[in-house]
Amino acid sequence: MNKQIYRIDAAAKKALFYEVALSPKPGLVDRLTNGAHLDMDFYLFIDSILALSPYFSQYLNAGFTHDGEKRNLFSELRKIGQEAETAMFTATKGVNTHKGANFSFAILLGATGLYLQKNQLPFTAADSENILQLSREITQDLLKKDFKYIEKKATLTHGEKLYLLNGATGIRGQAAAGYPALATHLLPYLRQNRQLPQEELLLRALVFLMSELEDSNILHRGGEVSLVTLQREMKQLHLANLALPDLKNALIQYDQTLILRNLSPGGAADLLSLGIYFALLEELF
């Protein structure tokens, strides 16, 4: 079992490294540009991942040793997650590099640990779907509790402001629904196109995901019109099915477009890293 915990822990770390290394990614930090970010770069992301990664095995073990109602696991995962977040902010000197990703990896690694109580690697698509369902059960009270007294809070997060503004639930909503963006969009795409070279597969998957996702980062920075515009433009790029060199050139140009618009699809980046995590567990590449 320790060997399985090690492999899953390594998959989560690799997923975050693979995501930031993937280039070009429009509006996002990668090896080529900082995207629409003035306060972070590729190396800061490396520092952030190294600060977060010691906590991944703790998320796994919390799930693996949990006994009782699944919903009660969330408070333990959130406590570990807050410690991890503090370590991240210390490493980045206060810059929010992976807050959303840390939240989701806490839940999904906890769910994976819970699943390992009765199952083993390697995982199939059905195993991944079962883990996503477990994440839904773990977070079933999340929206009700987090947004119950939101109107009375003195200080609101970006996600809470968006919820009050237009009802967008962001990554909390994804978690509470069992990550439908993964289950119905990203993971099926990765499985159906697994014959592609890894870099090409992930670039095309990102374009597809951006065309479908209600990205709370885009909503926060640019509002609903910006989100609809981005989705339409990414849908056009996805349907064009360009050859890889042409796709990369289009993504480089679109990176400059999003920089000018000051838009960064961070929600898509976080979900891509989660998709990579499951792809590694399913041995898609």
C-alpha positions, 0 to 999 in steps of 0.5 A: 500500500505504501508503494501505491500511496507513493505512486499517487502522491508522485502523480499529483506532483507531476500533474502540477509540474506538467501543467506549468511546463506546458507551453504555450498556454494563452494568458497563463504562466508557462515556460515562454511568458508570464501570461496575464500576470505581473506578479508571477513567473515559471520559477515562482510556480516551481517554488509553489509546487515544492511548498505544496507537495509535502502535503499531498501524502497527508491528503491521501493518508487522511482519506485512507485512514478515514472511518465514518461518514464521508462528509466528515472527511472534508473538515480534516482535508480543509485543515491540512489544506490551510496549512499547505496554503500557508506554506505556499504563500510563504514560498511565494511571498504572498502571491496566489499561485495554486490556491484553487489547485490546492483546494481541489487536490486536497479533495481529490487526493482525499477521495483517492485515499478513501477509494484505496481502502477497497481498491488498487492501482492501476486505475481504469476510467471507471475508477476515476469516475468513482473517485469523482463521485466520492469527492461529491459525497465528501463535499456535499455540505460545502456550498451550503456551509460556505455560502450560508452567511456570506452576506454578513462577511466583512471580507469576501474572496473572489469566489464569494464575490462572484457568487453574490454577483451572478451565482457562479459557484466556481471550484466549490461548485465543481467539487460539490458536483463531482467535477463535471468539467472533468467527468464530462469534458476533459477526461473523455477527451484525454481518453479518446485522443490518447494516441496523440503525443503528450504535449499535443494532447494536453495543448488540444485538451486545454483549448477544448476545456477553455471552450466549455468551462465557466472559468471563474478567473475569467469572470472575476477579471472580465465579466460574463461578456469576456467569458462568452467571447473567450469560449467562442474563440476557443471553440473556433480554434478547437473546431479548426483542428490545426496542425500542431505547428499552426496550433502553437502559433495560434496559441502564442498569438492568443496569449498576446490577446489575453495579455492585452485583455488582462485575462487568465484562464486559471480555472482551466489551468487548475482543471487541466492539472487535475485531468493530468493527475487522473490520466497518469493514474489511468496510464494514458501517457 
